[in-house]
Amino acid sequence: MRMWRQLAQLLARWRGDNRGAAVVEFALILPVMLTLYVGSIEASVLITMDRKVQSAAGAVGDLVARSDDQISADQLRNYFQAASGILSPYSADTLKQVVTSVQIRKDGTTRVDWSRGFNGGTPRTSFTLPREMKDIVWDRTRDKYIIVAEASTAFQPMFGLVFTQAISLYRQSFFMPRFQGDRIQCVGC
């Protein structure tokens, strides 16, 4: 009988003892909180990389659109290299870039005037403009040209805890030539 009474007293004491509750609660919530923390870091880096890819595409397209009536292959290579620096502090090793001059004909069809790729970017042989871009640019009285700059890269997760596979990032920017008429010729492309 005495043993049962001691056991009952011991159980009553354990029930009222809260000293280890915080440690147990912390151990239960820690994996969830770490996953949220690491996930938010990965998501913010992904968003930053996507914005930098957009900026790289925009920079190349803007520089080409500001050219006079012609641009050289060396100038394009310099523009591509400068735009690669936009990704800093992230690696630009996998940043593929393409710039294309697209002619919109009087009948509304498109044709690639010239296209140049950099770092594995494949030059275009054909390009279909979104309808909205055609509506903005197309003028039935004469041919128009538009500069299309594209940039793409793969985002590699740092930790692989939340995002486990590489995520492809791709952006396009459209520009109209600004000086000396509509067409910018590429010399040596």
N, C-alpha and C positions, 0 to 999 in steps of 0.2 A: 504494500500500500504506500509505503513511504517513497518508493521509487516512482510511482505514478504521480504523486504529489510534486516531487522534484521535477519530473518531466513537464508537468503542467505549468509550473512556475517558470521553467526555462523557456517554454513556448510563449508564454505571456510576455516575458522580457524581450524576446526576439521580435515579437509583433510590435512592440512599442519603440524599438530601436530604429532610428532613421539615419544613422551615420553613413551607411553605404548606399543609400538611395540615389544620391547625386551622382556617384560614380557609375552606377548601373544605368541611370538615365543618359549620362554623357556617352557611355559606351554604345548605347542603342542609337543615339542621334548622330554620332560622329560620322559614320559612313554616308548618311544622307547629306549632311552639311558639306563634307568634303566633295562629294559628287556635284552638288550645286555650285560650290566655289570654283572647282576646276572647270565645270561646264560653262560658267560665266566668263572665265578667262578665255577659254577656247572660242566662245561665241564672239567676244569682243575682238579677238585677233582676226577671226574670219570676216567680220564686218569691216575692220580696218583694211584688210587685204583687198576686199571687194572694192572699196572706195579708191584704193591706190591703183588697182587695175583700170577702173574707170578714168582716173586722172591720167594714167599713161596713154590710154587710147585717145583721150581728148587732147593731150599735149601734142602728140604726133599729128593728128588731124588738123589742129589749129595752125601749127607751124607750116604744114604743107599748104593749107588754104591761104596763108598769108604770102605765099611765094608769088613772084611776078608771073610771067607767062611760061617759065620753065623752071625745072628743078633737076639737079643731077643725082645720080645714084649715090655718090659720096655724101651729099647733103642729107639724103634720106637715111643713110646708115648712121650719120651723126645724130640725127633726130631720134632714131630708134635707140641708140646708146644713151642719149640724154634722158629719154623717157624711162629707160630701164632703171635709172637712178631714183626715180620717184618711189619705187618699191622699198627703198632703204628704210629701215634696217633689215627688212626681210630679203631673202635671196631672190634675185631676178634671173637665176639660171634657167628656170623653166618658163619664163615669160615669152610667149610667142606673140609677134606683132605682124600685122598686115595693113598696108594702106593701099587703097584702090581709088582710081578715078573712074566714075561711072557716068556715061552719057545717057541722058534721057532724050530720046528722039522725039520728033514732032508728033509721031503717031502714038507716043506713050510707052513704047518698048524701051528696054535698057540694053546697053552694051558696055562691056568693060573696055575703057580706053587704054589703061595700063594698070598694073598691080605689082606690088613689091612686098616680099615677106622678109622677116628678120628672125633669127634664132629658132628656126624650124617652122615659122609661120608660112603657110602655103599660099602663094599668090593666087588670086581669083582668076578664073577664066570666064565666069559668068556671075551675075549678081542680080538678085531680085530685090528691089527696094520695097519697103513697106508702103502700102497704099497711101498712108498719111504723108510720107515724104514725097511721093510723086505729086500729091495734091498741092503741097507747098511749093515745089520747085517747077513743076511742069507748066510750061507756057506754050500754047499751041502755035505761036508765031515763030519760034526758033528753038534750036537745040539748047539744052542746058547740061551742065556738068555738076557733079557733086562728089566731094571727097568723103570716102568712108574709111574710118580708122577702126581697127579691131585689135583687141588685146585679150589674151587668155593665159591662164596659168592654173596649176593645181595647188590647192591648199592642203598641206600635210598637217594633221593635228599634232600638237606638241606632246600630249600625254596619251592620247588614244583611249581615254576613259569614257568620254561622252561621244565624241565623233571618232569612229573607229576606222573609217576609210577616207581616202583623199577626196576632196570636193572640188569639182571643176568650176572655175570662175571665168566668165566670158562677158565682155562688154563691147559695144559698138558706139561710135560717135559719128555724126553726120555734119559736114561743113560745106558751105558754098564758097567757091573761090572768091577772093575779095578784091583783087587788083587786075588790071589789064585784061579785061574781058572775062570770059567764062572758062576757058580751057587752060589747064596747066599741063604742059608737056613734060614728060620725064625723059631726060637725056641719059642714055646708058642703062635703061631699065629692061 
